[in-house]
Amino acid sequence: MDEKLKGRAKEAAGALTGDEDKKAEGRAEQKKAEAAEEAAKKAKRRQEEEEARQAERERKKQELKDKGLLGTVEDTLPKL
């Protein structure tokens, strides 16, 4: 079961029974779940950014490899 949902249920149960400790515990579980979700999103974003950087490095590496040591012919001819 989703931790956030469990926290909501616990908070609602505390509200129905008048148990302030249970309500507070439910809110705390919800905040914990939200923090975990945010951390997972940040980790995923960092991973995607690293993959994009790696792809760009590979693209540049291939571009240099394609040009070879002397570059391309168009690099050596004057622009018309």
Helices and strands as residue ranges (DSSP letters): H 3-17, H 20-67, H 73-76
